[in-house]
Amino acid sequence: MAIGSGVIHKYLRPHKKFPHVWCPGCGIGTVTAALVRAIHSAGYSKDEVVMVSGIGCTGRMPVYLDFCSLHTTHGRALPFATGIKIARPDLKVIAVMGDGDATAIGGNHFIHTARRNHGITAVIVNNNNYGMTGGQYSPTTPLSNFATTAPYGHIEPPFQIVKLAEASGAVYVARSTVFHVRLLERALTQAVQKNGFSIVEAVSQCPVGYGKVNKLGSPVDMLQWQREHAVNIKAAEKMTKEELEDKFLIGVFVDRDIPEYNERYAEVIKKAQSTE
């Protein structure tokens, strides 16, 4: 069932000045709307949700949404979110980050939050660069592509966020694109309903910081690229290696059930109390 824009407006902070700070054609607004629809579909009230962010373009998301929220330091969204979840396990804690925020300065927090299986939903908007601070390369910038800090081409192999999340122990891992907005909304809905550390990577266009330097055309051109190069993981099973050569996979990569950190911690408390 489609959810109209009226629902989205219910979740916006009424006193915030609009338009927002995101550049024309940026995909973060699409991710924001999909996340709001997912939270609404999952049945959470605004008072049951805490949204945490670090620094960067994606970090502005909680500023506009009417949840209890924390706008924290660069790369530290997950430690703050962890503290909230341990103190208030009844709350739905959502951490929104960019690719640099999550996997560069925040990379160590990312893998250990997954390893511990804290009950947090991580939404990572991957636009392949540090968009807010000038278009520097990030851990997900593709090889040979350009950035302000890679004027002759990027030479570092990129992270695969979904593989890193799976290997680190996350219970739910999905990837979509901004173009595939219905898939993105479904993945976010499943993620916020999951018990444990869930991750949704949203591949998004950055037409100003990344698109211009790589001559990728307009925002519409970048969305068309997502459409042409993203392949659902189920469809990929029937495709040859040659057919998948210049493609990337979208869909649900991991969906498993493992006891969440707070559940295990509660057992430790019981054991400690029984020995007193």
DRENMARDO-352378 format. One line per field, with one value per residue: residue number from 1; residue in one letter; x, z, y of N, C-alpha, C in turn. Coordinates in pm, whole numbers, m for minus. Example, Ala and Ser with C-alpha at 12.3 -4.5 7.8 and 13.67 -1.06 7.14 Angstrom:
<atoms>
nr <- [1,2]
rest <- [A,S]
nx <- [1319,1285]
nz <- [780,708]
ny <- [m569,m225]
cax <- [1230,1367]
caz <- [780,714]
cay <- [m450,m106]
cx <- [1320,1290]
cz <- [780,787]
cy <- [m330,3]
</atoms>
This chain:
<atoms>
nr <- [1,2,3,4,5,6,7,8,9,10,11,12,13,14,15,16,17,18,19,20,21,22,23,24,25,26,27,28,29,30,31,32,33,34,35,36,37,38,39,40,41,42,43,44,45,46,47,48,49,50,51,52,53,54,55,56,57,58,59,60,61,62,63,64,65,66,67,68,69,70,71,72,73,74,75,76,77,78,79,80,81,82,83,84,85,86,87,88,89,90,91,92,93,94,95,96,97,98,99,100,101,102,103,104,105,106,107,108,109,110,111,112,113,114,115,116,117,118,119,120,121,122,123,124,125,126,127,128,129,130,131,132,133,134,135,136,137,138,139,140,141,142,143,144,145,146,147,148,149,150,151,152,153,154,155,156,157,158,159,160,161,162,163,164,165,166,167,168,169,170,171,172,173,174,175,176,177,178,179,180,181,182,183,184,185,186,187,188,189,190,191,192,193,194,195,196,197,198,199,200,201,202,203,204,205,206,207,208,209,210,211,212,213,214,215,216,217,218,219,220,221,222,223,224,225,226,227,228,229,230,231,232,233,234,235,236,237,238,239,240,241,242,243,244,245,246,247,248,249,250,251,252,253,254,255,256,257,258,259,260,261,262,263,264,265,266,267,268,269,270,271,272,273,274,275,276]
rest <- [M,A,I,G,S,G,V,I,H,K,Y,L,R,P,H,K,K,F,P,H,V,W,C,P,G,C,G,I,G,T,V,T,A,A,L,V,R,A,I,H,S,A,G,Y,S,K,D,E,V,V,M,V,S,G,I,G,C,T,G,R,M,P,V,Y,L,D,F,C,S,L,H,T,T,H,G,R,A,L,P,F,A,T,G,I,K,I,A,R,P,D,L,K,V,I,A,V,M,G,D,G,D,A,T,A,I,G,G,N,H,F,I,H,T,A,R,R,N,H,G,I,T,A,V,I,V,N,N,N,N,Y,G,M,T,G,G,Q,Y,S,P,T,T,P,L,S,N,F,A,T,T,A,P,Y,G,H,I,E,P,P,F,Q,I,V,K,L,A,E,A,S,G,A,V,Y,V,A,R,S,T,V,F,H,V,R,L,L,E,R,A,L,T,Q,A,V,Q,K,N,G,F,S,I,V,E,A,V,S,Q,C,P,V,G,Y,G,K,V,N,K,L,G,S,P,V,D,M,L,Q,W,Q,R,E,H,A,V,N,I,K,A,A,E,K,M,T,K,E,E,L,E,D,K,F,L,I,G,V,F,V,D,R,D,I,P,E,Y,N,E,R,Y,A,E,V,I,K,K,A,Q,S,T,E]
nx <- [84,64,212,125,244,148,180,458,501,399,605,803,998,823,917,1152,1349,1280,1367,1569,1921,2042,2188,2045,1901,2025,2030,1963,1731,1537,1604,1549,1269,1188,1274,1113,861,902,935,684,524,610,495,586,569,646,767,886,1115,1459,1687,2012,2302,2612,2858,2827,2670,2450,2423,2259,2003,1851,1803,1584,1377,1113,1190,1319,1654,2007,2276,2581,2943,3189,3185,3103,2844,2747,2864,2731,2467,2475,2506,2257,2083,2158,2094,1822,1659,1405,1356,1351,1635,1800,2065,2197,2414,2685,2887,3160,3152,3060,3239,3502,3640,3457,3479,3587,3406,3186,3235,3257,3015,2850,2961,2904,2634,2440,2120,2047,1953,2126,2156,2308,2407,2540,2734,2978,3175,3311,3080,2998,3223,3380,3414,3608,3783,3642,3613,3460,3489,3515,3780,4010,3833,3758,3834,3839,4062,4186,4294,4413,4304,4162,4337,4299,4154,3800,3581,3339,3047,2830,2942,3137,2973,2830,3038,3117,2912,2646,2288,2100,2130,2114,2098,2010,1917,1877,1717,1569,1335,1117,1211,1407,1249,1113,1329,1423,1202,1196,1442,1416,1242,1382,1545,1833,2155,2102,2148,2119,2227,2218,2257,2342,2309,2548,2539,2685,2934,3055,2954,3007,3290,3351,3223,2956,2713,2375,2161,1948,2068,2249,2076,1967,2190,2210,1979,2044,2269,2235,2156,1921,1980,1866,1799,2053,2153,2090,2240,2530,2886,3001,2782,2739,2953,2997,2817,2635,2513,2184,1942,1843,2097,2169,1981,1921,1881,2001,2081,2030,2249,2166,1998,2174,2330,2149,2125,2377,2362,2164,2300,2509,2367,2256,2465,2524]
nz <- [0,m94,58,114,58,266,500,527,579,834,990,982,1129,1235,1281,1147,897,555,206,231,307,118,m201,m526,m687,m528,m365,m99,9,m99,26,290,281,219,448,645,558,599,880,957,840,988,1227,1440,1684,1693,1935,2005,1864,1818,1652,1528,1417,1241,1111,808,480,498,769,828,825,1070,1166,1036,1086,1301,1546,1861,1874,1796,1691,1622,1660,1394,1249,1481,1525,1577,1832,2006,1952,2047,2324,2384,2318,2501,2741,2706,2605,2503,2304,1953,1780,1542,1327,1109,837,623,355,405,671,799,729,723,930,1110,1084,1256,1468,1326,1247,1497,1624,1467,1521,1793,1781,1844,1901,1672,1391,1104,862,568,352,49,m147,m265,m202,m1,28,153,237,20,m181,m154,m192,m72,138,m35,m293,m633,m801,m1004,m1049,m1014,m773,m558,m405,m548,m816,m1035,m1060,m863,m651,m457,m356,m325,m35,4,132,210,218,414,633,653,707,952,1124,1122,1147,959,631,365,34,m167,m427,m484,m703,m714,m538,m412,m342,m169,35,128,224,429,597,678,805,1028,1176,1257,1503,1644,1496,1214,870,607,298,96,m224,m368,m571,m606,m741,m750,m586,m663,m911,m1104,m1121,m1222,m1458,m1498,m1581,m1559,m1259,m1330,m1526,m1364,m1202,m1399,m1459,m1224,m1253,m1479,m1404,m1164,m1028,m918,m650,m664,m933,m1035,m990,m1209,m1410,m1621,m1556,m1729,m1800,m1564,m1532,m1526,m1337,m1024,m720,m579,m314,m56,142,377,626,923,1246,1553,1898,2043,2165,2412,2517,2577,2761,2965,3061,3171,3383,3539,3612,3761,3972,4090,4219,4436]
ny <- [m120,213,500,825,1166,1315,1168,1173,1444,1460,1371,1556,1819,2094,2353,2384,2540,2536,2536,2231,2161,2002,1937,2017,1741,1552,1233,1190,1295,1125,885,961,1000,737,605,723,632,360,342,429,228,10,60,216,473,827,883,649,619,680,878,883,1053,1111,1327,1509,1504,1324,1332,1544,1457,1379,1633,1737,1561,1464,1319,1197,1288,1274,1461,1384,1357,1321,1005,879,794,534,448,633,559,298,336,453,242,43,166,220,m21,m56,124,208,233,418,463,693,735,844,702,754,844,610,399,485,689,595,322,121,123,38,m235,m358,m301,m454,m706,m738,m737,m534,m389,m209,m15,50,291,346,581,564,745,745,933,1206,1421,1664,1805,1870,1677,1472,1156,847,546,393,481,406,226,407,615,968,1227,1516,1479,1289,1356,1238,996,736,512,321,16,m28,m59,m320,m267,m430,m686,m652,m600,m842,m1027,m931,m989,m893,m917,m862,m763,m548,m409,m135,94,448,485,244,264,141,m113,m24,91,m139,m290,m122,m125,m396,m398,m220,m365,m580,m783,m702,m613,m438,m356,m128,m47,231,307,603,898,1161,1442,1681,1691,1447,1360,1563,1585,1338,1343,1246,1329,1454,1455,1287,1129,992,848,686,537,385,232,80,m67,m201,m514,m745,m965,m1218,m1246,m1244,m1495,m1645,m1546,m1507,m1490,m1309,m1151,m1019,m856,m568,m493,m437,m584,m585,m607,m842,m957,m1086,m1245,m1338,m1495,m1408,m1397,m1079,m818,m695,m890,m1098,m963,m920,m1178,m1214,m1035,m1159,m1395,m1286,m1169,m1393,m1511,m1359]
cax <- [0,145,195,135,333,92,243,594,496,371,730,898,995,752,987,1275,1335,1297,1416,1678,2056,2095,2198,1945,1933,2082,1941,1939,1590,1463,1629,1476,1127,1171,1291,991,754,933,904,538,470,644,406,649,534,764,831,955,1230,1571,1771,2146,2383,2743,2876,2826,2541,2347,2410,2156,1870,1775,1768,1455,1275,1061,1216,1431,1768,2140,2367,2705,3069,3216,3218,3068,2701,2719,2886,2621,2349,2494,2476,2113,2017,2184,2018,1678,1640,1270,1348,1405,1748,1839,2184,2209,2553,2735,2987,3283,3119,3041,3343,3637,3664,3367,3489,3609,3277,3095,3255,3235,2871,2797,3011,2831,2492,2355,1989,2048,1941,2221,2123,2431,2388,2670,2747,3114,3268,3275,3014,2982,3349,3455,3424,3726,3750,3603,3645,3381,3514,3566,3913,4031,3746,3823,3785,3926,4188,4239,4278,4467,4238,4170,4419,4271,4035,3690,3508,3205,2984,2745,3029,3197,2868,2802,3152,3130,2812,2514,2182,2024,2211,2049,2143,1923,1959,1774,1624,1482,1287,1027,1299,1470,1150,1091,1448,1425,1095,1244,1556,1374,1167,1474,1603,1978,2216,2057,2215,2071,2309,2142,2344,2280,2385,2598,2564,2775,3068,3111,2910,3071,3431,3359,3149,2849,2591,2276,2108,1868,2164,2305,1970,1958,2304,2170,1880,2105,2380,2196,2090,1873,2062,1797,1814,2195,2180,2067,2320,2668,2988,3019,2666,2747,3086,2995,2697,2645,2394,2095,1853,1875,2214,2172,1863,1939,1839,2104,2045,2078,2343,2098,1947,2287,2372,2051,2159,2495,2315,2097,2402,2581,2278,2231,2583,2540]
caz <- [0,m103,163,50,113,390,610,542,642,977,1058,970,1236,1175,1300,1068,773,430,165,306,263,18,m337,m622,m746,m429,m333,44,35,m133,135,406,263,228,588,715,523,664,1023,966,810,1098,1339,1550,1705,1694,2066,2020,1774,1837,1532,1558,1297,1256,1036,663,418,558,908,845,822,1194,1191,976,1124,1435,1642,1951,1786,1833,1581,1697,1592,1272,1266,1614,1540,1634,1978,2073,1938,2136,2460,2395,2314,2626,2848,2676,2504,2450,2194,1822,1758,1402,1300,967,811,487,337,475,813,851,702,736,1070,1188,1044,1370,1537,1240,1254,1633,1651,1401,1594,1920,1747,1913,1838,1603,1245,1041,724,512,220,m19,m269,m317,m174,107,m47,221,263,m99,m281,m140,m207,50,127,m138,m426,m722,m858,m1124,m1055,m970,m658,m536,m350,m644,m946,m1142,m1051,m730,m660,m344,m378,m237,49,m25,263,246,254,542,734,668,772,1089,1209,1119,1128,839,543,235,m47,m274,m483,m476,m814,m676,m411,m346,m278,m56,142,185,301,551,684,737,893,1155,1250,1292,1637,1628,1414,1075,787,471,217,m10,m325,m402,m656,m558,m870,m741,m539,m730,m1050,m1194,m1142,m1300,m1583,m1499,m1634,m1469,m1161,m1400,m1587,m1259,m1166,m1508,m1441,m1119,m1311,m1578,m1351,m1045,m1057,m796,m614,m709,m1078,m1065,m983,m1341,m1507,m1635,m1505,m1828,m1791,m1438,m1523,m1489,m1256,m880,m672,m481,m252,82,141,503,713,1018,1383,1654,2017,2045,2274,2538,2567,2639,2876,3071,3119,3256,3506,3619,3669,3864,4088,4155,4298,4550]
cay <- [0,334,598,955,1268,1365,1095,1223,1576,1440,1339,1667,1919,2208,2480,2389,2615,2465,2405,2170,2200,1910,1992,1969,1613,1461,1122,1172,1321,1003,791,1011,969,592,566,764,538,232,355,436,95,m81,88,288,612,914,878,521,619,773,881,931,1070,1172,1450,1490,1536,1239,1370,1645,1396,1393,1773,1765,1463,1493,1213,1226,1272,1322,1492,1362,1386,1244,865,829,770,402,445,703,474,183,380,470,112,m28,234,210,m126,m51,219,173,323,419,545,726,771,836,596,792,848,475,299,540,719,511,182,31,114,m36,m380,m409,m297,m574,m824,m749,m749,m438,m372,m80,m16,142,330,402,639,550,826,726,1043,1299,1525,1791,1876,1904,1571,1387,1013,776,403,325,538,302,239,489,732,1091,1303,1631,1427,1190,1422,1153,866,673,390,231,m68,14,m152,m365,m250,m545,m799,m618,m617,m985,m1091,m881,m1052,m830,m1016,m825,m679,m527,m295,m90,222,551,460,132,318,45,m210,46,102,m272,m328,m42,m175,m520,m368,m162,m466,m689,m781,m712,m508,m446,m257,m105,43,297,365,731,989,1290,1505,1796,1657,1329,1348,1658,1555,1216,1366,1146,1388,1511,1360,1187,1037,908,754,590,445,291,141,m10,m144,m276,m641,m811,m1081,m1338,m1252,m1268,m1639,m1703,m1473,m1552,m1400,m1203,m1062,m945,m796,m427,m475,m460,m655,m525,m704,m883,m1046,m1161,m1236,m1447,m1464,m1428,m1319,m941,m791,m669,m1017,m1167,m884,m947,m1308,m1191,m969,m1261,m1483,m1211,m1151,m1523,m1551,m1268]
cx <- [88,110,221,226,281,152,383,595,468,499,834,886,933,828,1115,1251,1364,1305,1538,1813,2110,2089,2083,1990,1995,1981,1905,1793,1504,1481,1551,1328,1101,1182,1168,877,775,898,753,476,496,564,467,593,662,839,906,1085,1333,1659,1903,2222,2520,2747,2878,2688,2428,2322,2306,2016,1793,1735,1626,1343,1241,1068,1308,1558,1896,2219,2507,2828,3094,3257,3171,2920,2674,2753,2776,2494,2356,2459,2327,2043,2040,2103,1868,1653,1501,1256,1403,1511,1795,1957,2195,2348,2578,2841,3118,3263,3116,3164,3485,3665,3573,3380,3506,3480,3180,3112,3228,3090,2804,2837,2933,2681,2404,2227,1971,2026,2033,2177,2244,2404,2525,2669,2892,3210,3225,3212,3014,3111,3436,3473,3551,3687,3722,3640,3562,3400,3574,3708,3909,3935,3813,3755,3878,4060,4245,4223,4330,4407,4264,4242,4392,4146,3924,3639,3380,3131,2904,2830,3096,3097,2839,2914,3165,3019,2674,2407,2096,2109,2140,2112,2036,1985,1846,1673,1523,1418,1193,1107,1365,1374,1124,1208,1454,1317,1138,1356,1512,1293,1257,1528,1753,2029,2181,2115,2148,2164,2224,2240,2275,2371,2428,2635,2665,2917,3134,3077,2984,3215,3451,3277,3037,2715,2501,2235,2023,1958,2221,2202,1954,2072,2271,2073,1947,2210,2349,2118,2046,1950,1999,1811,1957,2230,2167,2151,2463,2763,3008,2903,2672,2874,3085,2874,2730,2510,2315,2001,1895,1986,2218,2040,1867,1900,1948,2063,2110,2161,2273,2039,2058,2334,2278,2080,2282,2453,2246,2198,2477,2496,2256,2348,2603,2486]
cz <- [0,9,103,122,242,511,634,614,792,1056,1048,1088,1179,1185,1220,936,652,317,245,244,150,m122,m425,m686,m652,m394,m187,79,5,m24,260,397,276,372,670,685,589,812,1044,943,922,1225,1457,1560,1707,1826,2091,1941,1820,1714,1565,1427,1335,1179,887,610,481,703,934,855,953,1227,1143,1023,1271,1525,1750,1873,1846,1705,1642,1612,1478,1306,1395,1632,1612,1783,2055,2068,2030,2280,2483,2404,2443,2740,2831,2568,2442,2329,2064,1787,1614,1385,1151,942,661,477,407,625,873,840,705,883,1161,1161,1158,1449,1458,1257,1394,1676,1587,1477,1723,1900,1835,1832,1774,1453,1188,896,668,370,152,m150,m316,m291,m48,42,20,228,140,m202,m275,m159,m71,36,22,m277,m518,m772,m987,m1136,m990,m849,m641,m478,m434,m785,m1063,m1139,m917,m741,m548,m373,m280,m147,m20,109,304,285,389,655,760,744,918,1180,1210,1088,1006,758,408,165,m151,m334,m462,m589,m776,m540,m340,m277,m155,62,208,272,434,648,753,837,1028,1239,1299,1433,1625,1537,1269,997,650,406,104,m105,m380,m493,m578,m682,m866,m704,m618,m878,m1146,m1225,m1225,m1429,m1602,m1545,m1525,m1362,m1226,m1468,m1483,m1208,m1274,m1500,m1333,m1175,m1400,m1519,m1226,m1085,m925,m774,m660,m860,m1117,m1062,m1118,m1449,m1509,m1575,m1599,m1821,m1667,m1426,m1476,m1403,m1107,m831,m573,m429,m110,78,265,576,805,1157,1481,1776,2016,2172,2408,2599,2639,2765,2994,3139,3211,3389,3597,3688,3783,3990,4163,4241,4421,4678]
cy <- [124,431,734,1051,1327,1298,1148,1357,1566,1419,1449,1763,2048,2340,2491,2461,2525,2568,2359,2209,2111,1970,1942,1838,1513,1352,1108,1201,1199,898,831,976,820,544,605,668,402,236,357,298,m4,m53,159,430,695,907,748,515,721,764,949,948,1124,1303,1418,1522,1455,1278,1477,1584,1410,1537,1802,1674,1476,1369,1269,1197,1327,1344,1492,1396,1287,1101,803,803,638,392,518,618,354,221,396,335,33,33,219,106,m128,40,160,277,308,514,567,784,776,727,628,790,707,387,353,567,636,363,84,13,27,m187,m435,m398,m417,m700,m846,m768,m661,m415,m236,m104,91,165,404,450,644,629,836,842,1117,1422,1662,1872,1894,1795,1490,1240,952,629,328,383,431,332,320,607,852,1152,1422,1591,1314,1247,1339,1013,799,539,291,148,m30,m98,m195,m366,m373,m666,m776,m640,m764,m1055,m1050,m931,m989,m934,m986,m729,m670,m408,m264,35,323,534,353,161,221,m65,m148,55,m33,m315,m251,m88,m304,m494,m314,m260,m579,m672,m806,m601,m529,m329,m250,m4,99,364,490,813,1113,1369,1619,1752,1546,1325,1439,1620,1428,1223,1262,1202,1442,1410,1250,1084,940,807,647,489,341,186,37,m103,m224,m401,m704,m940,m1213,m1356,m1287,m1416,m1706,m1637,m1525,m1449,m1282,m1102,m973,m860,m651,m392,m484,m511,m571,m634,m734,m987,m1135,m1138,m1356,m1400,m1506,m1346,m1181,m916,m773,m795,m1094,m1095,m905,m1080,m1297,m1130,m1071,m1354,m1413,m1195,m1281,m1568,m1464,m1331]
</atoms>
